[in-house]
Amino acid sequence: MTDRLMKLPESVDLGDITVRDGLQALEHLFTTEQKVSLLEELILCGFKHVEVSNFGHPKYLPQFADIEAVLDRLFDSEKVGHLLKQNGGDVTVTTVTINEKAVDRALDYKAKKGRGPDCLLQMVSTDPAHHKVNSGRTLEEYWVITERCIQKAKSAGMDMCGTVSTIWGSPLAERHTDLETAVEFSKRYLDLGAAYIEQADHDGSADPARVYEYFRMILDPARMGKYADPKYHLAHFHTTRGMGMANYLAAMQAGIRRFETSLSGIGGQPANILDGRPVNGTGAYYHKAHSLCGLVGTEDFVVMCESMGVKTGIDIERLLETGRNFRDGYLRLTPADVEMWVKSVSDITGIDAKVIAAAKSEDEMDAAVLEKAAEKVAADRQQDAEAAKKSVVSLLHALYAHLSRGAWVPSRAETLDSGLPPSPHLMHLIRK
């Protein structure tokens, strides 16, 4: 009889990237204290890998303008500082450095402080159009820069993670991309000296069948040589179309052992509205529902693994408590948040704050009011009439979406609401 048991590992290596990939998609600025407190709790839950921020230019990514303060406070933390690799522990800290200027900022920080991220992260997309939008460079230009940046990082005692994006599809132009190109890019990165590859589905284009197919290619020695080893490959999936968890399981079945997730399943493209004010961001949102393009949820993934007998090294009870605190303390709007948003939108559009607060959606606004608001935005921001009108509608739409939800985004961690499943591996937790 054919063995039908699933091919599961004894354990997985899981990192949490809530503070970077998660928070960047939310249309709200979180304080340095909030970020560091969350990082501390995640590390105390047992995570050995945390991604904390992005050294990109604050003009485009104001969410990360406090990156040096976050790193300072994390390294000096009384709760977890001693657990960090730079301080003699075993917890690694990663920051994103998409371009060379960002890499140089990271190197300058370490030279100045005598400590810094253990790993930097750069990224190529198999879709040339997406890559140009994301990095401002052609692929060939970027490969030259990447080789130089990897050597810079190594000289400073840092690893470089090479991210390969749009593997299973691109949010721009044609959705189809070639898996062979992603295999080629992965090997090229590793040959240049990258420590490992983040195999990324940033917009939720993947499906389990093609995920399994791709990772069997990646772990094929005939294609990848010595790099056909799971230690070189980390799976990073967003779940825009509800397939994220299935994709992770498919990757696991194919032999992948390294994963990363975010609390409540949040994350995605950086927000281009922050606290009611437009910011440069990375351009128009890829998805109609920007709030529903997050990663696989940390809470659900850990529970799934542990339910199957796959060890994560994470304290489940502490993680679920951290998840609830994050959902209730970070994602939910406060009266002060609402007041701030209404005031910001009123200042930008000229619409009376009382009129904004009284409405339930932008559709309730009088056409003349919207027209006058568009004229103000066009004059203040030097936009044409059509662009100004879209700006006004976008601001109002974002405001009313947040108000209707009562949250920046909805939590997508089902375990937080439903509790632990009756798995034999988790019964000792349920009986308490």
N, C-alpha and C positions, 0 to 999 in steps of 0.2 A: 504494500500500500504506500502511495506517495506521501512523504512527510509534508503536512500542511501547516506546520507551525511557522509563525512569522519569524523572520530573521531579525532578532532584536539584540542590541548590544547590552552588556552588563551595566554600562553607564554612559552618560553624555557629558560633554563639556559645554556649559551654558553661560553666556554672558548677558547682562542686561544693559540696554542702551536707552532707557527711558529719558534720562536727563539730556541727551543729545537728540537722537532721532525722534523721540517721543514729543518732547516739549516744543521742538522747532515748528511743528505743524499747527500748534494752538495759537489762536489769535489774541494772545495775552502774554505780557511780560512777567515772568516769575523772578523773584528776587534771588540774589546770590545765596542768602540764608536758606531759602526754600530748596534750592538746587543741592547745596551741600548737605542739608539735613536728609534729603532723599537719598543721596549717594551713601551717606553713613548707614542708613537703614538697609539699603540693598546689600551693602558689604556685610553687615551683621546678619543678614539672612543666609549668607554663605556664598554669594557670588564672588568668583575669583577674577572676573573681567568686567570692568565698567567703562563705558564710553561717556566722557563727561562734557565735551564741548567741541567747538569748531574755531580754528584760528583764521577763518575767513574774515574779510573786511567788514567791520561793524556797519558800514553804510548799507550793505546788502543784507547782512545778517545781524541786525541789532539784538536779536535774542542772545547772542554770544559775546556781546561787548564786554562782559565781565569775566572772560575766560581766565585771565591771570588771577583775579580774586578768588574764583572757584578753585583753581589749582592750589593757590596759597593756603586757603582754609582747609582743603581736603588733606594736603600733606601735613598740616599742623594740627589736624583734628585729634582731640584727646580720645575720642571714641574709636577711631579706625586708623589714625595716622600710622601707628606701629604695624598695621596689617599690610600696608602698601609695599610693593616690591622695592621701591626706591628707599624705603626706610627699613629694609631687612625682612619684610613679610613676603607674601606670595600672591598679592592682589595686583593685577596689572591695570594700568590706566591708559586709555586710548583717546586721542583727539583727532579730529578730521582736519586735513590740510590739502584741500583740493588743488591749489596752485602753489607755485614756487615761493611766492611772497608769504603764503601761510606757513610753509615749511620753515622759511627763514625766521618768522615770528616765533615759532616753536623752539627753534635752535637758540634764538636770542634769549628767550625765557629761561631755558636751561642754563645757558652761559651766565646769566645774571643771577639766577637763584641757586645754581649748583644741583638742581633736580628738575625733573620735567616728565612729560609723558613717556611711558615705556614703549609706546607704539604710535606711529602716525598713520594716517589713512589717506590714500589717493584713489582715484577712480577713473576708469575708462568705460565707455559705453560701446556696445557692438553696433549700435545705430549711430552713424556719423553725425546726423542732425542733432540727436539728443546730446551727444558728447560736446558738440560745439556750443550748444545753449548752456550746458552745465559748466563747462570749463573755459569757454571763450577761445579755445584752440582747436585746430584740426587734430585728428588722431596722431598723425605722424609727428606734428609739432610736440604733442603731449608726450609721446613715447621718449623723445629726446630729453624733455624736461624731467620726466619720471626717472630715467636712468641717473641723471645728475642728482635728483632729490634723494633717491635711495642711497647713493653714496654719501651724501651729506648727512643723512640720518644715521647711517652706520658709523660714520666718523664721530658722531656725537653720542654714540652708545644707545641709539634708538632703533627699533625694528620699524619696518614699513609694511603695512598691509596693502595689498593691491586689490581693489574692488573691481569686479567685472559686472557691469550693469546691462540692462535690457536684454538679458540672455534669452528670455522666453517671449519677448515682445516689447515694443516701445510705445510710450504714450504719444509720440509725435509721428506724423506721416503714416507710413504703412506699419501695421502692428507686427507683421511677421519678421523675425530675425533668424539668423542661421546659427544653430547650436555649434557647428564646427568652428565658427569664428570665435565663440566664447572659449572653446577648448584651446584654440590657438593663442588667444589673449592671455589665458591663465598660465600657460607654459611660458609665454614671453615674459610675463611679470616675474615668475619664479626664477627664470634664467637671469633676469636683471638683478636679482637679489632680494626680492620681496620675501618676507618671512612666511606668509600664508596668503590665501586668496579669500576674500569675502565674495561668495557666489550669490549675486543679488537679483532679486525680483522686486524692484523698487515700486512698481505700480500695480502689482497683482495680476500680471498677465499669464502666469504659469498655471499649469494643471498637473495633477499627480502623475499621469502617464509620461508626459514629457520631462518632468522633474526626474523621474526614475531613469528614463533614457539618458538624460544628460549626465547624471552623476555616475552611471555605469561607464560612460565615455571618459569622464574625468578620472575614474579609478581604474582605468584600463592601462596597464604597463606598456602595452604596444603603442599607445598614444602619448602617455605622459611620462614614461620612464620612471625614474626614482620619485617623481612627484605624484605618482598614482598611490598616494598614501593619505588616509583621511586626516592626518595631522596638518596637512597643507591646505585644507579646504573647510570653510565655514559657511553654513547656509543662512541666508538672510531673506525672509519672505514677508511681503505685505499681503494683506488678505482682503483686498478691495472687493473681490467677488466671492468671498466666503470659502475659499479653498486653501487658505494658509495652513491650517493644521494638517489637512490631508497631504499637502505638499511637504510638510516637515516629516510626516510619517513615511512618505515615499522616499525622501532623501535618506532617512534612517534605514529603510529597507535596502537601499542601494549601497549602503556602507558608510554614510556620513555620520560623524560623531560630534561635530562642533556646530553649535547653533547660537543665535541671539534673538532676544525678544524684548518687549516693552510692557510695562504695567498697563492694565486695562486695554491692551491692544491699540494704543495710540501711536501717532507718528505719521511721517510722510513728508511731502514737499513743504519747504519752509513757507510760513504764512506771509501773505503780502498785505495783511491788515493786522495791526497790533493796537489793542485797546482803543479801537475806533478810529485809528489814523492809518492811512495808506503808507506802506513802506516799499522799498524797491523789491525785496524778495527775489524770487527767481522767475518772475513772469506770471502769466495767467495760469490758474490752477489747471492741472491735468484732468481732474475728475469733477463731475457735476456735484458730487457730494464730497467736498474736501474733508469733512469730518470723519468720513468712513474709508480712509485709505491707510489705516495704521498697520503696524506689524502684528504678527501672531502674539497673543497675550501671554505674558510671562506666567500668570497664575494658572491659566488653563493648560499651558504646555507642561509645566512642572507636574501638575496633577495627573495629566495623561501619562507622562513618562513613569511616574511613581506607581500609578495604577497598573501599569504593565510590568512592573518589577524592574524598570530601568532607573538606576540611581542617578540623581542630579546633584547631590551634595548640598541641596537647599533645605533649610528648615521650613517645612510646609506651613506649620501653624504661624510662624513669624511672618512668612511671606504673605499669607492671606490677611493677616492683621495690617501689614504694610500696604497691601493692595487696597484694603478698605479705607485706610487713612488717606491714601493718595486719591482715591475716588471722591471721598467726602471733603477732603481738605484742599485739594488742588484743582479738581475738575469742576466742582460746583461753583456757581456764581454767588457772590455775596452782594448785599445791597450797595456796598461801596463800588463794586465792579460795575453794576448796572448804572449807577449815577455817573461814573467816570465815562462809560461808553456813550451814554446819552449826551453828556456835555461835549465830548469830543466830536461826535457826529453833528451836533448842533453848531459847534464852532466852525467846522469845515464847510457845512452845507448852508448855513444861515437859517435853517429851519428851526423855529422856536422849540426849545427843549420840551415844553409842555405838550406841543403837538406831537412830537416824536414819542413821548412817553405814553400818550393816550392811544396811539394806534397799535394794532396787532401785527400789521405787515405793511410792506411798502405799497401794496395794492390799495390800501385804505387812504393813501395820501392823495390830496387833490392834485390834478395834473398841473395846475398853475403853480402850485407850491414846488413841485418837482422841477418844473421848467426854470423857475427863478433860482433854485438851488444849483441846477446845472450851469446856469450863467455865472454864478458866483465861483463855482469850482473851475470853470473854464478860464476865468480871468485870473484867479489866484494861482492856479497850477499850470497856466499856459497850455491848456489842452483844447482840442477842437470840440465842437458842440457834442458830437456823438460820443467821444471818449469821456467827456465830462458827465454826460447823462449816465453812462455805464458805471462811472465811479460812484455817483450818488446812489444808484440802485444797489450796487455791490455793498456799500457801507450799510445801507438800511437793511438789506437782505441778511447780512451777517449779524447785525444787531438783533433782529427779530428771531433769527434762528437760535441764537444763544438764549434769548428770553424765553422762547417756547420750550426749550430743553431744560432751562435752568442750569446749564453746564456749558463749558467751552466745547467739549465733545462728549458723546455718551460713552460710558464705560462699556467695553465689549468683553469683559471677563465674566463669563457665565458662572464660574465657580463661586465668585463672591456672593451671588444671589441664591444659588441653588445648594450650596454646601458641598461637602465632599461626597463622592460616589461610594456605593457599598462595595468597593474593591477589597479583596482579602489583604492586599498590601497596605491598605489605609485604615483598616478596622481599628487599629490601636488608637488612631486619632479620633475617630467617630465616637468611640465608647466613652471618651472623657466627658 
